[in-house]
Amino acid sequence: MKKIGLGILILMVSLLVAAGARAYTWTYNTTFDFALAGFSDTSQTPPVPTNGPLTLTISNITGLSLPDPAAGTYEWSLEIDNFMLDFIPNVTGDELSGSNLGPFDIGTWQAPLAAQGSFNLGDVYVPEFTINYMNNSYTVGNYTVQNAVFSWELTNNGTLVNPGDSIDEIVLTLTADNLNTTINRDLTALDNLAGGANGVIDGTGIADFKVSAVPEPATVMLLGAGLLLAGIARKRFSK
């Protein structure tokens, strides 16, 4: 009987490990407004790039909530089914759009997720790529952003959210040692050429995307060990 009981416990742990290895996935269909600022000094003519901080405010969000997996450490990824950014209302041809992008690895994060915090990215290489906008092509990137630090704040009606809560505003901030010769240089050039040279890139958008979280082995084994200990304790107390 002892062997049978141990076998059942091992089977239960194995089933838990198998279940824990599956990813959590959240699917979102969102609409939002956006405003990117902090990249240029508009007191000069033409505006010149600043060293930031670069701030992206995403507001009036619908259809988004903070993921709420079981506590543990997870590998997170993002997959964009489609998106569209509209920069000038009632003007055709000013949109940026795309589909079937990713999945992108967005790092290792612990759950429950925090609605506010910062993350040291270190040195980040941005590869060269081309942006097509209003029948023009712009080549950007091909540089390393040095000592980058990314911070975020997720709120609903001005209050920091908890896991599972709806989100209606996101504020993302990027600082680095050389934004003025990298990202902010490119954004200033784009804004000066095609955005009105006002130091703000804004508009409305829609995005359909998936966020997935796969538990790291340590998290899976911790869950399994917890079940095993619970089974042993139950057996002892039942004697």
N, C-alpha and C positions, 0 to 999 in steps of 0.2 A: 504493500500500500504506500510506503514511503516513496518508492520509485515512481509510482503512478502520480502521486501528488507533486513530486518534483518535476516530473514530465509535463504536467498541466501548467505549472508555473513558468517553465521554460517556454512552452508554447504561447502562453499569454504574453510574455515579454517579447517573443519573436513577432507576434502580431502587432504589438504596440510599436516596435521598431519599424516594421514595414509601413504602418500607418503614418508614423512620424516622418518617414522619408519622403512622403508625398508633399508637394508644395501646396501652401495656401495660395489662392488666387482671388483677387478682387477685380471686378470689371466696372469701369466707370464710363459714363457718357456725360460729358461736362460742357457747359458754356461759361464764359468769363470775359472780363475786361482786363487789360494789361497796360502797364506803363513802365518803361525802362528809362532810368535817369541816373545822373551822377557821372556820366562819361565825358562831358565837355563843359568848357567854360564859355558861356554865351555872352559874357561881358566883352569879349574880344571879337573882332570882325576880320575874317570868318572865325567862328568858334574853334578853340584848340582843345585837344584831349587833356583831361585831368588825370590824377592818380587815384580817383575814386573817393569814397567807396562807390561801387556800382550796385544799384538797387533795382530789383524787379518787384513791383507790386501787382499781384493778381487779385482782383476784387470781383464782387458780385458773382461769385462762383455758385453754380448749381450742379448737383449730382456727384459731389465729392465728400468722402468721409475719411477719417484717419484709420488705417488698417489696425485690426485688433487680434493678432494671433496669440496663442498661448505663450506664456513667459519663456524666454530663451534667446539664443543667438541664432540669427538667420542670415543666409545669403539672399539679397534682394535683387530683383531684376524688373525692368520696365519694357513693355512691348506696346508700341503705338499702332493701333489699327488704322486711324486716319486723323488728320488735323487740318485746320484752316485758320489762318490769321488774316484779319481784314484791317488794314491800316487807315483807309479813308472811306467813311460811310458814303454809300450811294455812288461810288466810283468803281467801274469795272476794270479789272486787270491789275489791281494793286495788291491782290491777295498772295500769300504764301501758303502752299498746301503740300501734303505728302501722305503716304499710306504705307502700311506694312513695313514699319521701321522697327528694328531690334530683333530679338531682345537685347537690351543693354544691361550690363552689370552695374548696379548702383551701390555696391558695397556690402559690408557686413555690419548689421545693426542689431541691437538688442531690443527685444520686446519686453514690456510694453514700450511703444514708441513715445518719445518726448515731443511736445508741441513747440518747444523752444530749445535752441542750443546752437552750437557751432562745431565745426569739424576742420581740422588742419589738413588741407589737401597737399601741402608741400609744393614741389615744382611740378607743373602740369604742362605737358606738350600739347599744343593745339595744331593739328595738321592743316595743311592748306586745302581749301575747298572754295567752290564758286557759288555765289548767290545770284539767282536770276530774279530781277524785279523790274516791273514796268518796262519790259523789252530791253533791259540793260543787264550786263553781267559784271559782277564784282568779285574779285579774288581776295580772300582774306585768310588769316591764319599763318601757319608756318613759323611759330615762335613758342618759347617756353615762358609761361607765367610763373614768376618766382615767389615762393613763400605764400601761396594762396591760402586764404582762410574763408570758408563758406559758413554762413549762419542763416538760420531760418526762424520764422514765427508763424504759427498756424492758429487762427482765431475764428470764432463765430460770434457775431454781434459784439466784437471788441474784447471777448474773453478767450483765454487760451483753452483749446479743446482737450478732451480726453479721448483715449482710444475708442473708436466706434462712433464718435460724435461727427456731425456734419461740419464741414469747413466752408466758410464763405469768403475768407481772405487769407492770402499767403504773402508774406514779405520775405524775400530772399536777398541776401547781401553778400557781395564778394569784395574782399580786400586782397591786395598783393603789393609787392615791392615795385612792380613795373607795369601796372595797368596802363599808364599813359603812353607806353611804347608798344603795347600789345593789343588787348581786347578793346580798350577805350579809344585807341588810335583808329581801329577799324570802324567802331561804331560812330565815332565823330565824322569820319570820312563819308560813311553811308548817309548819316543824317544831313550833312552839309550838301551832298549831291542830290539826295532824293527825298529827304524828310522834312525840309523846311528850316533846317539849321536852328532849331529851337531847343536843342538839348534834351528832347524827350522823344522816345519811340513808343507809340501807344496805339491802341485799337481794341478790337473785340476778337474773340476766338471761340472755336469749338474743338474738342478733342475727345476721341474714343480710345481708351487705352486699358491695359491690364497691368497690375502690379502683382508680382509673385514673391513668395518667401519660402525658402527651403531651409529647414533646420540643419545646423551644423551637427556632425557626429556626436559631439559632446552633449548637446541638448537632447538628442534622441536617446543616448545611453543613460542620461540622467533620468529621463522619464521612465525608461525601462527599469532602471535600478529602483526607482520609487515604487513601481508596481510590484517588483519582486519582494522588497522589504515589507510592503503592505500585506502581501500574501503570507509571508513567513510569520509576521506579527499576528495576523488573524488566526493562523493555525495554532500558534502557541497559546493564545488567549482562549481558544475554543476547547483546550484540553481540560 
